[in-house]
Amino acid sequence: MTQKVTDSVIDEIHRTREEISERFGGNIAAIAEDAARRQAASNRPVWKPEMPNSAFQATPVTLRSASLHRGT
């Protein structure tokens, strides 16, 4: 039963995404602008981290450490 519930939720997500995409002609910039406009109009607080995430750059040491944890 869990699989059916999960599938129906996923199907709904896909339908919603398709509807939004069709409304904006697939223009992702227009979709993002609309989302930002709606968020600003909602007056709801937006969480902003004190320190933004930084990209992780793999180094030979971190790669070796990761492989040791996997046992390779």
C-alpha positions as CSV (number, residue, x, y, z in Angstrom):
1,M,0.0,0.0,0.0
2,T,2.8,2.4,0.7
3,Q,4.0,2.1,-2.9
4,K,0.6,3.1,-4.2
5,V,0.4,6.1,-1.9
6,T,3.9,7.1,-2.9
7,D,3.1,6.7,-6.5
8,S,0.0,8.9,-6.3
9,V,1.9,11.6,-4.5
10,I,4.7,11.5,-7.1
11,D,2.1,11.5,-9.9
12,E,0.5,14.6,-8.3
13,I,3.9,16.3,-8.1
14,H,4.5,15.6,-11.8
15,R,1.1,16.9,-12.8
16,T,1.6,20.1,-10.8
17,R,5.1,20.6,-12.4
18,E,3.7,20.1,-15.9
19,E,0.8,22.6,-15.2
20,I,3.3,25.2,-14.0
21,S,5.6,24.6,-16.9
22,E,2.7,24.9,-19.4
23,R,1.5,28.2,-17.7
24,F,4.9,29.8,-18.3
25,G,5.7,28.1,-21.6
26,G,8.5,26.2,-20.0
27,N,10.4,29.4,-19.3
28,I,12.3,28.6,-16.0
29,A,13.2,32.3,-15.5
30,A,9.6,33.3,-15.6
31,I,8.7,30.5,-13.2
32,A,11.3,31.6,-10.8
33,E,10.3,35.3,-11.0
34,D,6.6,34.3,-10.4
35,A,7.7,32.2,-7.4
36,A,9.8,35.1,-6.0
37,R,6.9,37.5,-6.5
38,R,4.4,35.2,-4.8
39,Q,6.8,34.6,-1.9
40,A,7.4,38.4,-1.4
41,A,3.6,39.0,-1.5
42,S,3.0,36.3,1.2
43,N,4.9,38.2,3.9
44,R,6.0,34.9,5.3
45,P,9.5,34.8,6.8
46,V,12.2,33.2,4.7
47,W,15.0,31.3,6.5
48,K,18.5,32.7,5.6
49,P,21.5,30.8,7.0
50,E,24.2,32.8,8.8
51,M,26.8,31.2,6.6
52,P,25.9,30.2,3.1
53,N,26.8,26.7,2.0
54,S,30.1,26.6,0.1
55,A,30.9,24.1,-2.6
56,F,32.9,21.1,-1.4
57,Q,36.0,20.5,-3.5
58,A,37.2,17.0,-3.4
59,T,40.9,16.6,-2.7
60,P,43.1,13.5,-3.0
61,V,43.0,13.3,0.9
62,T,39.2,13.4,1.0
63,L,38.9,11.0,-1.8
64,R,41.2,8.6,-0.1
65,S,39.4,9.0,3.2
66,A,36.0,8.3,1.5
67,S,37.4,5.2,-0.2
68,L,38.7,3.9,3.1
69,H,35.3,4.3,4.6
70,R,33.8,2.3,1.8
71,G,36.4,-0.4,2.2
72,T,37.8,0.1,-1.4
